Structure formats: C-alpha cells, structure tokens
Amino acid sequence: MLLGKPTQTKRIPKVITYRPIDETKIQNMANYLDNHNWASLDVENVDDANDSFTNTIIYALDWFAPNKTLRIPYRNIIRKHWMILALLKSSMTREKMLRKSLGKPKNSKAYINFIKYGNLYNKLKKLHKQNYYALN
C-alpha cells in the first residue's frame, strides 16, 4: 500500500445470461424436433429414455437459441428503484463536469456550469424520488 493513496475496491460489472428467442427460432426448433427419430425412446428403459429426451431438447435449444451474456458496467447499474435511465445519464454527465471543473477557480465557467447542473440534477432527483414513493 502506498502512502497517501487509498486502495480502491474493484467494482464488478453485472453479468446477465439470457436466450434471445423469437418466432423463427421457435419454428426452426419445432421442425428439428418433428424430424427427430424418437423411436429409440420406446426401446430404452425409463431413466435412459428420460435422459435421451432431455438431452435432445437441450441440444435443440442450445443449437437454435444459444445463451448470450450481457455485461453491464458497474456505473450503469441502477441501484435504486426510483432511479430512471435519464437520471443515471444525468449523473454521468454531472461526474464528467466535476472532473472538468476540478482544480479550476470557483469563478471559472466550468465550475459554475457544474454547480448549476448539479443543482438541477439534485432537484430533479429529489422530485422523482418523492413522486415514486408517493405513487407506491
């Protein structure tokens, strides 16, 4: 650990796994399963037939609608129920304005714009939070 620099914790992005399925994929999977030879299920014992059936369905699902992963960066994760995407984007804009205004005098244009934008952002955030809890 270096003196004067605090250690930062690594903020882990959210990873979501999903299957994008639409009508054409469902139809293709149905055609594949219709054309599959199911006669082997009659010959096998119940446990083997169940495993074979399950594996066939899973294979078709993986072939026609494979899993996709979506990574959402930590700073884009909405952590409050009342936070909407517009407020999240405004928050990121406010952070950029803060970085631009750091180290500049208080009468500089960048600092004044940051203060005005920050006040507007805080006002909108407060109003949206109040409206969310008033309706719920």
C-alpha positions in Angstrom: 0.0 0.0 0.0 1.4 3.4 -1.0 1.1 6.3 1.4 -1.4 8.9 0.5 -3.3 6.7 -2.0 -6.3 4.8 -0.7 -6.8 1.3 -2.1 -9.8 1.2 -4.4 -12.1 -1.8 -4.4 -12.8 -3.3 -7.8 -16.4 -2.7 -8.8 -17.6 -5.8 -10.5 -20.0 -5.4 -13.5 -23.3 -7.2 -13.6 -23.3 -10.2 -15.9 -26.7 -11.4 -17.3 -27.2 -14.6 -19.2 -30.2 -14.9 -21.5 -31.5 -16.7 -24.6 -32.8 -14.4 -27.4 -35.8 -16.4 -28.7 -38.1 -15.2 -31.5 -40.8 -16.9 -33.6 -38.4 -18.1 -36.3 -36.1 -19.8 -33.8 -39.1 -21.5 -32.2 -40.3 -22.7 -35.6 -36.8 -24.0 -36.5 -36.6 -25.8 -33.2 -40.1 -27.3 -33.7 -39.1 -28.5 -37.2 -35.9 -30.1 -35.9 -37.8 -31.9 -33.1 -40.6 -33.0 -35.6 -37.9 -34.6 -37.8 -36.0 -36.2 -35.0 -36.2 -40.0 -34.7 -38.0 -40.7 -31.4 -38.3 -44.4 -31.9 -35.2 -45.1 -29.7 -37.2 -43.9 -26.6 -39.5 -46.9 -26.9 -36.7 -49.4 -26.6 -34.7 -47.8 -23.7 -35.6 -48.1 -20.1 -37.4 -45.2 -18.5 -34.3 -43.4 -17.0 -32.3 -43.7 -20.2 -35.2 -42.5 -22.3 -35.8 -39.5 -20.0 -32.1 -38.6 -20.2 -32.1 -39.0 -24.0 -35.3 -36.9 -24.4 -33.9 -34.2 -22.1 -30.5 -34.1 -23.9 -32.3 -33.8 -27.3 -34.4 -30.9 -26.1 -31.4 -29.1 -24.5 -29.3 -29.7 -27.7 -32.0 -28.2 -29.9 -32.4 -25.2 -27.5 -28.6 -24.7 -27.4 -28.3 -25.0 -31.2 -31.2 -22.7 -32.2 -31.1 -20.2 -29.3 -27.7 -20.3 -27.7 -27.0 -18.4 -24.4 -25.8 -14.9 -24.7 -24.1 -12.9 -21.9 -24.6 -9.2 -21.4 -22.1 -7.3 -19.2 -23.4 -4.1 -17.6 -20.7 -1.8 -16.3 -20.9 -1.1 -12.6 -21.6 2.6 -13.2 -24.6 1.8 -15.4 -26.3 -0.4 -12.8 -29.4 1.2 -11.4 -29.2 0.6 -7.7 -32.4 2.4 -6.5 -35.9 1.6 -7.7 -36.8 5.2 -8.3 -33.7 5.9 -10.4 -34.5 6.1 -14.1 -32.2 5.9 -17.1 -32.4 9.7 -17.7 -31.3 10.4 -14.2 -28.5 7.9 -14.5 -27.3 9.6 -17.7 -27.5 13.0 -15.9 -25.5 11.6 -13.1 -22.7 10.5 -15.5 -22.8 14.0 -17.2 -22.5 15.6 -13.7 -19.5 13.4 -13.0 -17.8 14.4 -16.3 -18.5 18.1 -15.4 -17.0 17.6 -12.0 -13.8 16.1 -13.5 -13.5 19.1 -15.9 -14.0 21.6 -13.0 -11.5 20.1 -10.6 -8.5 22.4 -10.0 -10.2 25.4 -11.6 -11.1 28.6 -9.7 -14.7 29.0 -8.4 -15.4 31.8 -10.9 -14.4 29.7 -13.9 -17.1 28.8 -16.4 -16.6 25.0 -16.0 -17.1 25.2 -12.2 -20.2 27.5 -12.5 -21.7 25.1 -15.1 -21.0 22.2 -12.8 -22.7 23.9 -9.9 -25.8 24.8 -11.9 -26.1 21.4 -13.5 -25.6 19.7 -10.1 -28.3 21.8 -8.5 -30.7 21.0 -11.3 -29.8 17.3 -11.2 -30.3 17.2 -7.4 -33.7 18.9 -7.7 -34.9 16.5 -10.4 -33.6 13.5 -8.4 -35.5 14.7 -5.3 -38.7 15.3 -7.2 -38.6 11.9 -8.9 -37.9 10.1 -5.7 -40.8 11.9 -4.0 -43.1 11.0 -6.9 -42.0 7.4 -6.9 -42.8 6.9 -3.2 -46.0 8.9 -3.4 -47.3 6.6 -6.1 -46.1 3.3 -4.5 
